[in-house]
Amino acid sequence: MNPKDIRTSSDPDLAGSYAAMQRAALSAQDLAIRTNTGIVVCVDGKEVRLTAQDLIKMREQEKTVATS
């Protein structure tokens, strides 16, 4: 795996793909919350299932940190 951050790529499409992946992840989380379903993510190389309630809690914590 290449440890170089893709956001620093000289290719604008590759550099912009990081933001696109973040938007896609947020959209998947939104859909999971709306439909009360879970999603599977990779954390430290391990598959982790997050329920809609887990996602809601994560969002609340992010809001708390952002307003601090």
Distance bins in CASP14 RR format, pairs under 12 A and 6 or more apart:
PFRMAT RR
TARGET T0000
AUTHOR 0000-0000-0000
RMODE 2
METHOD distances of the structure
MODEL  1
1 45 0 0 0 0 0 1 0 0 0 0 0
2 8 0 0 0 0 0 1 0 0 0 0 0
2 9 0 0 0 0 0 1 0 0 0 0 0
2 14 0 0 0 0 0 1 0 0 0 0 0
4 10 0 0 0 0 0 1 0 0 0 0 0
4 14 0 0 0 0 0 1 0 0 0 0 0
4 15 0 0 0 0 0 1 0 0 0 0 0
4 18 0 0 0 0 0 1 0 0 0 0 0
5 14 0 0 0 0 0 1 0 0 0 0 0
5 15 0 0 0 0 1 0 0 0 0 0 0
5 16 0 0 0 0 0 1 0 0 0 0 0
5 17 0 0 0 0 0 1 0 0 0 0 0
5 18 0 0 0 0 1 0 0 0 0 0 0
6 12 0 0 0 0 0 1 0 0 0 0 0
6 13 0 0 0 0 0 1 0 0 0 0 0
6 14 1 0 1 0 0 0 0 0 0 0 0
6 15 1 0 0 1 0 0 0 0 0 0 0
6 16 1 0 0 1 0 0 0 0 0 0 0
6 17 1 0 0 1 0 0 0 0 0 0 0
6 18 1 0 1 0 0 0 0 0 0 0 0
6 19 0 0 0 0 0 1 0 0 0 0 0
6 20 0 0 0 0 0 1 0 0 0 0 0
6 21 0 0 0 0 1 0 0 0 0 0 0
6 22 0 0 0 0 0 1 0 0 0 0 0
7 14 0 0 0 0 1 0 0 0 0 0 0
7 15 1 0 1 0 0 0 0 0 0 0 0
7 16 1 0 0 1 0 0 0 0 0 0 0
7 17 0 0 0 0 1 0 0 0 0 0 0
7 18 1 0 1 0 0 0 0 0 0 0 0
7 19 0 0 0 0 1 0 0 0 0 0 0
7 20 0 0 0 0 0 1 0 0 0 0 0
7 21 0 0 0 0 0 1 0 0 0 0 0
7 22 0 0 0 0 0 1 0 0 0 0 0
8 14 0 0 0 0 1 0 0 0 0 0 0
8 15 1 0 0 1 0 0 0 0 0 0 0
8 16 0 0 0 0 0 1 0 0 0 0 0
8 18 0 0 0 0 1 0 0 0 0 0 0
9 15 1 0 1 0 0 0 0 0 0 0 0
9 16 0 0 0 0 1 0 0 0 0 0 0
9 17 0 0 0 0 1 0 0 0 0 0 0
9 18 0 0 0 0 1 0 0 0 0 0 0
10 16 0 0 0 0 0 1 0 0 0 0 0
11 17 0 0 0 0 1 0 0 0 0 0 0
11 18 0 0 0 0 0 1 0 0 0 0 0
12 18 0 0 0 0 0 1 0 0 0 0 0
12 19 0 0 0 0 0 1 0 0 0 0 0
12 20 0 0 0 0 0 1 0 0 0 0 0
13 19 0 0 0 0 0 1 0 0 0 0 0
13 20 0 0 0 0 1 0 0 0 0 0 0
14 20 0 0 0 0 0 1 0 0 0 0 0
14 21 0 0 0 0 0 1 0 0 0 0 0
15 21 0 0 0 0 0 1 0 0 0 0 0
16 22 0 0 0 0 1 0 0 0 0 0 0
16 23 0 0 0 0 0 1 0 0 0 0 0
17 23 0 0 0 0 0 1 0 0 0 0 0
17 24 0 0 0 0 1 0 0 0 0 0 0
18 24 0 0 0 0 0 1 0 0 0 0 0
18 25 0 0 0 0 0 1 0 0 0 0 0
19 25 0 0 0 0 0 1 0 0 0 0 0
19 26 0 0 0 0 0 1 0 0 0 0 0
20 26 0 0 0 0 0 1 0 0 0 0 0
20 27 0 0 0 0 0 1 0 0 0 0 0
21 27 0 0 0 0 0 1 0 0 0 0 0
21 28 0 0 0 0 0 1 0 0 0 0 0
22 28 0 0 0 0 0 1 0 0 0 0 0
22 29 0 0 0 0 0 1 0 0 0 0 0
23 29 0 0 0 0 0 1 0 0 0 0 0
23 30 0 0 0 0 0 1 0 0 0 0 0
24 30 0 0 0 0 0 1 0 0 0 0 0
24 31 0 0 0 0 0 1 0 0 0 0 0
24 39 0 0 0 0 0 1 0 0 0 0 0
25 31 0 0 0 0 0 1 0 0 0 0 0
25 32 0 0 0 0 0 1 0 0 0 0 0
25 39 0 0 0 0 1 0 0 0 0 0 0
25 40 0 0 0 0 0 1 0 0 0 0 0
25 41 0 0 0 0 1 0 0 0 0 0 0
25 42 0 0 0 0 0 1 0 0 0 0 0
25 50 0 0 0 0 0 1 0 0 0 0 0
25 55 0 0 0 0 0 1 0 0 0 0 0
25 58 0 0 0 0 0 1 0 0 0 0 0
26 32 0 0 0 0 0 1 0 0 0 0 0
26 33 0 0 0 0 0 1 0 0 0 0 0
26 39 0 0 0 0 0 1 0 0 0 0 0
26 55 0 0 0 0 0 1 0 0 0 0 0
26 58 0 0 0 0 0 1 0 0 0 0 0
26 59 0 0 0 0 1 0 0 0 0 0 0
26 62 0 0 0 0 0 1 0 0 0 0 0
27 33 0 0 0 0 0 1 0 0 0 0 0
27 34 0 0 0 0 0 1 0 0 0 0 0
27 39 0 0 0 0 0 1 0 0 0 0 0
28 34 0 0 0 0 0 1 0 0 0 0 0
28 35 0 0 0 0 0 1 0 0 0 0 0
28 37 0 0 0 0 0 1 0 0 0 0 0
28 38 0 0 0 0 1 0 0 0 0 0 0
28 39 1 0 1 0 0 0 0 0 0 0 0
28 40 0 0 0 0 0 1 0 0 0 0 0
28 41 0 0 0 0 1 0 0 0 0 0 0
28 50 0 0 0 0 0 1 0 0 0 0 0
28 52 0 0 0 0 0 1 0 0 0 0 0
28 55 0 0 0 0 1 0 0 0 0 0 0
29 35 0 0 0 0 0 1 0 0 0 0 0
29 37 0 0 0 0 0 1 0 0 0 0 0
29 38 0 0 0 0 1 0 0 0 0 0 0
29 39 1 0 0 1 0 0 0 0 0 0 0
29 40 0 0 0 0 0 1 0 0 0 0 0
29 41 0 0 0 0 1 0 0 0 0 0 0
29 50 0 0 0 0 1 0 0 0 0 0 0
29 51 0 0 0 0 0 1 0 0 0 0 0
29 52 0 0 0 0 1 0 0 0 0 0 0
29 54 0 0 0 0 1 0 0 0 0 0 0
29 55 1 0 1 0 0 0 0 0 0 0 0
29 56 0 0 0 0 1 0 0 0 0 0 0
29 57 0 0 0 0 0 1 0 0 0 0 0
29 58 0 0 0 0 1 0 0 0 0 0 0
29 59 1 0 0 1 0 0 0 0 0 0 0
29 62 0 0 0 0 0 1 0 0 0 0 0
30 37 0 0 0 0 0 1 0 0 0 0 0
30 39 0 0 0 0 0 1 0 0 0 0 0
30 52 0 0 0 0 0 1 0 0 0 0 0
30 55 0 0 0 0 1 0 0 0 0 0 0
30 56 0 0 0 0 0 1 0 0 0 0 0
30 59 0 0 0 0 1 0 0 0 0 0 0
31 37 1 0 0 1 0 0 0 0 0 0 0
31 38 0 0 0 0 1 0 0 0 0 0 0
31 39 0 0 0 0 1 0 0 0 0 0 0
31 52 0 0 0 0 1 0 0 0 0 0 0
31 55 0 0 0 0 0 1 0 0 0 0 0
32 38 1 0 1 0 0 0 0 0 0 0 0
32 39 1 0 1 0 0 0 0 0 0 0 0
32 40 0 0 0 0 0 1 0 0 0 0 0
32 41 0 0 0 0 0 1 0 0 0 0 0
32 49 0 0 0 0 0 1 0 0 0 0 0
32 50 1 0 0 1 0 0 0 0 0 0 0
32 51 0 0 0 0 1 0 0 0 0 0 0
32 52 1 0 1 0 0 0 0 0 0 0 0
32 53 0 0 0 0 0 1 0 0 0 0 0
32 54 0 0 0 0 1 0 0 0 0 0 0
32 55 1 0 1 0 0 0 0 0 0 0 0
32 56 0 0 0 0 1 0 0 0 0 0 0
32 58 0 0 0 0 0 1 0 0 0 0 0
32 59 0 0 0 0 0 1 0 0 0 0 0
33 39 0 0 0 0 1 0 0 0 0 0 0
33 50 0 0 0 0 0 1 0 0 0 0 0
33 51 0 0 0 0 1 0 0 0 0 0 0
33 52 1 0 1 0 0 0 0 0 0 0 0
33 53 0 0 0 0 1 0 0 0 0 0 0
33 54 0 0 0 0 1 0 0 0 0 0 0
33 55 1 0 1 0 0 0 0 0 0 0 0
33 56 1 0 0 1 0 0 0 0 0 0 0
33 57 0 0 0 0 0 1 0 0 0 0 0
33 58 0 0 0 0 0 1 0 0 0 0 0
33 59 1 0 0 1 0 0 0 0 0 0 0
33 60 0 0 0 0 0 1 0 0 0 0 0
34 52 0 0 0 0 1 0 0 0 0 0 0
34 55 0 0 0 0 0 1 0 0 0 0 0
34 56 0 0 0 0 0 1 0 0 0 0 0
35 51 0 0 0 0 0 1 0 0 0 0 0
35 52 1 0 0 1 0 0 0 0 0 0 0
35 55 0 0 0 0 0 1 0 0 0 0 0
36 51 0 0 0 0 1 0 0 0 0 0 0
36 52 1 0 1 0 0 0 0 0 0 0 0
36 53 0 0 0 0 1 0 0 0 0 0 0
36 54 0 0 0 0 0 1 0 0 0 0 0
36 55 0 0 0 0 0 1 0 0 0 0 0
36 56 0 0 0 0 0 1 0 0 0 0 0
37 49 0 0 0 0 0 1 0 0 0 0 0
37 50 0 0 0 0 0 1 0 0 0 0 0
37 51 0 0 0 0 1 0 0 0 0 0 0
37 52 1 0 0 1 0 0 0 0 0 0 0
37 53 0 0 0 0 0 1 0 0 0 0 0
37 54 0 0 0 0 0 1 0 0 0 0 0
37 55 0 0 0 0 1 0 0 0 0 0 0
38 48 0 0 0 0 0 1 0 0 0 0 0
38 49 1 0 0 1 0 0 0 0 0 0 0
38 50 1 0 1 0 0 0 0 0 0 0 0
38 51 1 0 1 0 0 0 0 0 0 0 0
38 52 1 0 1 0 0 0 0 0 0 0 0
38 53 0 0 0 0 1 0 0 0 0 0 0
38 54 1 0 0 1 0 0 0 0 0 0 0
38 55 1 0 0 1 0 0 0 0 0 0 0
38 56 0 0 0 0 0 1 0 0 0 0 0
39 47 0 0 0 0 0 1 0 0 0 0 0
39 48 0 0 0 0 1 0 0 0 0 0 0
39 49 1 0 0 1 0 0 0 0 0 0 0
39 50 1 0 1 0 0 0 0 0 0 0 0
39 51 0 0 0 0 1 0 0 0 0 0 0
39 52 0 0 0 0 1 0 0 0 0 0 0
39 54 0 0 0 0 1 0 0 0 0 0 0
39 55 1 0 0 1 0 0 0 0 0 0 0
39 58 0 0 0 0 0 1 0 0 0 0 0
40 46 0 0 0 0 0 1 0 0 0 0 0
40 47 1 0 1 0 0 0 0 0 0 0 0
40 48 1 0 0 1 0 0 0 0 0 0 0
40 49 1 0 1 0 0 0 0 0 0 0 0
40 50 1 0 0 1 0 0 0 0 0 0 0
40 51 0 0 0 0 0 1 0 0 0 0 0
40 54 0 0 0 0 0 1 0 0 0 0 0
41 47 1 0 0 1 0 0 0 0 0 0 0
41 48 1 0 1 0 0 0 0 0 0 0 0
41 49 0 0 0 0 1 0 0 0 0 0 0
41 50 1 0 0 1 0 0 0 0 0 0 0
41 51 0 0 0 0 0 1 0 0 0 0 0
41 54 0 0 0 0 0 1 0 0 0 0 0
41 55 0 0 0 0 1 0 0 0 0 0 0
41 58 0 0 0 0 0 1 0 0 0 0 0
42 48 1 0 0 1 0 0 0 0 0 0 0
42 49 0 0 0 0 0 1 0 0 0 0 0
42 50 0 0 0 0 0 1 0 0 0 0 0
43 49 0 0 0 0 0 1 0 0 0 0 0
43 50 0 0 0 0 1 0 0 0 0 0 0
43 54 0 0 0 0 0 1 0 0 0 0 0
43 58 0 0 0 0 0 1 0 0 0 0 0
48 54 0 0 0 0 1 0 0 0 0 0 0
48 55 0 0 0 0 0 1 0 0 0 0 0
48 58 0 0 0 0 0 1 0 0 0 0 0
49 55 0 0 0 0 0 1 0 0 0 0 0
50 56 0 0 0 0 0 1 0 0 0 0 0
50 57 0 0 0 0 1 0 0 0 0 0 0
50 58 1 0 0 1 0 0 0 0 0 0 0
50 59 0 0 0 0 0 1 0 0 0 0 0
51 57 0 0 0 0 1 0 0 0 0 0 0
51 58 0 0 0 0 0 1 0 0 0 0 0
52 58 0 0 0 0 0 1 0 0 0 0 0
52 59 0 0 0 0 0 1 0 0 0 0 0
53 59 0 0 0 0 0 1 0 0 0 0 0
53 60 0 0 0 0 0 1 0 0 0 0 0
54 60 0 0 0 0 0 1 0 0 0 0 0
54 61 0 0 0 0 0 1 0 0 0 0 0
55 61 0 0 0 0 0 1 0 0 0 0 0
55 62 0 0 0 0 0 1 0 0 0 0 0
56 62 0 0 0 0 0 1 0 0 0 0 0
56 63 0 0 0 0 0 1 0 0 0 0 0
57 63 0 0 0 0 0 1 0 0 0 0 0
57 64 0 0 0 0 0 1 0 0 0 0 0
58 64 0 0 0 0 0 1 0 0 0 0 0
58 65 0 0 0 0 0 1 0 0 0 0 0
59 65 0 0 0 0 0 1 0 0 0 0 0
59 66 0 0 0 0 0 1 0 0 0 0 0
60 66 0 0 0 0 0 1 0 0 0 0 0
60 67 0 0 0 0 0 1 0 0 0 0 0
61 67 0 0 0 0 0 1 0 0 0 0 0
61 68 0 0 0 0 0 1 0 0 0 0 0
62 68 0 0 0 0 0 1 0 0 0 0 0
END
